[in-house]
Amino acid sequence: MLRTARRARLCTSLLVLALTLAGEARASEETEHQDPGLVDILEYVSDARIAMRYASTDNFVGAVVDGYETPRCLLSPPAADALAGVQAELRSFGLSLIMFDCYRPQRAVDHFVRWSRDPSDQKTRSRYYPAEDKALMFEKGYIDRRSGHSRASTVDLGLVDTTGAELDMGTGWDFMDPRSATEYPGLTDQARRNRLMLRSLMAAHGFRNYAGEWWHFTLHDEPWPDRYFDVPVR
């Protein structure tokens, strides 16, 4: 009976793996490899702070992520133009946007998938997912095989003051935990105000927030809603 149960679990695991690989193959076939007209955010918001951590080892993978050849924030022109409006309002408060991630090549998303399948790699756990099981990253929605970032109108960002210090948001960027939800109930008053201010300003300029991540915003009227790109960031 035990052998039968083990065989059944093995067959299930193999089936899940086969379906996963098939899904990735389809995603790869549907990905576009021509630059659709990406622009650098600094052409629109010259004083934005750039902290593209996937172009460094300072991220949850703990390595430079595939496709990030340089720490540039690339976006669709409408998304960059909308962020210029956000930055203009922030200047009056002595604040600025800090960009953590912008356009994300599909090959970077594939890198995340490979990372999630390696249970032995736990070197970033204490900082990025201390209370989560790495094997459940897909199930809980922290990682997916497709990302809105690959459509070039989704951004991960925060706020900094005139010294470059990040405002208190309750958690760091890319912290995989329920506490990263924008309206998590256990926040300090200051962190809650900062999150809601950021969401309100972004909404006023056409962005919607992903409720599970205070830093994640997508332009409502994105120009390429059904297109995913795999142009390296260079």
N, C-alpha and C positions, 0 to 999 in steps of 0.2 A: 504493500500500500504506500509506504514511504517513497519507494522508487517511482511508483506511478505519479505521486504528487510532485516529486522533483522533476520528472519528465514533463509534466503539464506546465510547471512554472517555467522550465527552459523553453518549451514551445511558445509560451506566451511572450517571453522576453524576445525570442527570435522574431516573432511576428511583429512586435512593436518596433524592433530595430529595422525590419524590412520596410514597414510602412513609413518610418521616419526617413530612411534613405530615399525612398520613392518620392516623398514629399519634397525633400531637398533637391532632388534631381529636377522635379517640375519647377521649383522656384528658380533654379539656376537657368533653365531653359527660357523662363519668362522674364528674366532680368535683362535690362538694356545696358549696353556698354558704350554708348555714345554720350558725350557731355550735352545735356539739354540746354545749357546756358546758365550754369551755376555762377554765382557772384560771391566775392569775398565780403563779409559783413563790414570790414574796415573801410570799404569804399562807400558805405552808407552811414556807418556809425564809427567815425574815426577814433573816438575815445572809449569805445567798448573795451572791457578787459577780456583777454583771451586766455583760457585755461583748458585747452583741448587735451584732456588727460589720457585719452585713448592713443594719442601720439607719443605717450611716455609709458613708463612702467607703473605710474601712480594711478592704478585703476583696479577693478575687481579681478581682472585676469592676471594682473601682476606682470604684464609684458606689453610691449608695443603691439597694438592690435592691427591685424592685417588690413591693408588699405589706407592706413594713416601714415603717409610718407613725410608729412610736415604738419605742424600744429596750426592749420588754417580753419577758420569757420566759413564753410561754403553753404549757400542757401539758394533757393529760388529768388528771383528779383522781387516778387511781391512780398515774400516773407521778410527779406532784408529791409524793404521799404517800410513795412509795418513796424519792425523793431526800431527803426529810426524815430518813429513817432513816440514809442515807449521811452526811448533814451532822452528825447527832448523834454518829456515831462519829469523824468527822474533828475535831470540836471538842476531843476528848480529846488529840489530837496537835498542837493549835495550828494546824490547817489548815482550809481552807474550799474549797468548790466555787466555780469560776468558770464561768459559763454563756456559751458562745459562740453557740449557736443552739439553739432549742427547736422549737416548732411552726413550720412553714414553709409559707406559702400556695403553692398550685399556681402562681400567677402568678409567684412568685419562681423556681420551677423553670424555668418558661418563659423567664424572663429569662436564666438560666444557659445555656439552649439557644441563644438568640439570640447571646449573647456568644461561645459556642464556634464559631459560624459566621463570625465576623468575624476573618479572619487578620491584618488590619491593626492590630488592637487588641492590643498586646503590652506595655502600660505597667506591668502588675503581674508580668510574667514573672520578673524577677530574684528577687522575694520568694516567689512562690507556685508556680511551675513551671519553674525554671531548666533542668532537664534533660529536660523533656517537650515533645512536639510538641502544640500546642494542637489541631490537627486530629484527634488520636487520643484526646481526652479521653473520648469515649463508648466507644471500643474497649477502653480500659484501665480503665474502670469508675470514673473520677473524677467523671463527670457522667452522669445518667440523666434520662429524661423523666418519671419518677415518683420520688418520694422518700418513704422511711419517715417523714421529718419531717412530711409533710403528713397523717399519721395521728395526730399529736400525742402520741406516746409514745416518740419518739426524740429524743435530746439529744446535742449536742456540748459537751464540758466538759473542764476541767482542774482543777488544784489550785493554791492560793496559800497563802502563809504569813500570819502576823498583820500583816505590813506591806503585804500586797497583792501581793507579788512572786510571779510564777508559778514553780512548781517546774520544774526542768530535765527536759524530756521528750524531749530529743534533737532535736526539730523543733518548729516552731510549729504552731498550729492551721491546718487547711486547706492544709497544705503538700503539694502533689501530687507525690509522689515515693515510690519504694519504701522510703525511710528512715522513712516515717510508719507502716509496718506495725508493729503492736504488738510483735511479737517479732523485729524486724529484728536480724540478728546483729551488726551493727557498732556497737551502742550503747555508750556508756560505762556503767560499773557503776551509777552514780547514776541516769542516765536510765532504765536498765532496771528498777531497783528502783522508781522512781516510777511507771512505766507499769504494772508488775505489781501494785503496791499499789492503784492506782486501779481496775484491772480486777477485782482480788479483792474490794474493797469494793463495787463496783457489782454484781458477781455475787451477793454475799451478800444483796443487796436486790432481786434479781429481774431484773437487766439482763444482756443478752448484748452482748459487744463485737463490732464488725465488725473482723475481723483486719487489714484493710488500713489502718485509721485508729485510732490509739490513743485518740482523743478521742470516738469515735462509739459510742453505746450505745442499745439498744432494749429496752423492757420486755417480758419474756417473755409475760406475760398482758395484752397491750395490749387495751383495751376495744373498739377500732375497727380490727381487723386488715385489713379489706377496704374501708375507707372513706377517701377522700382529700378534703381540704377546701381551700377557697379563700376563707377569711374573712381579711380584712386584719388584721395585727397593729396594733392601735390602743388 
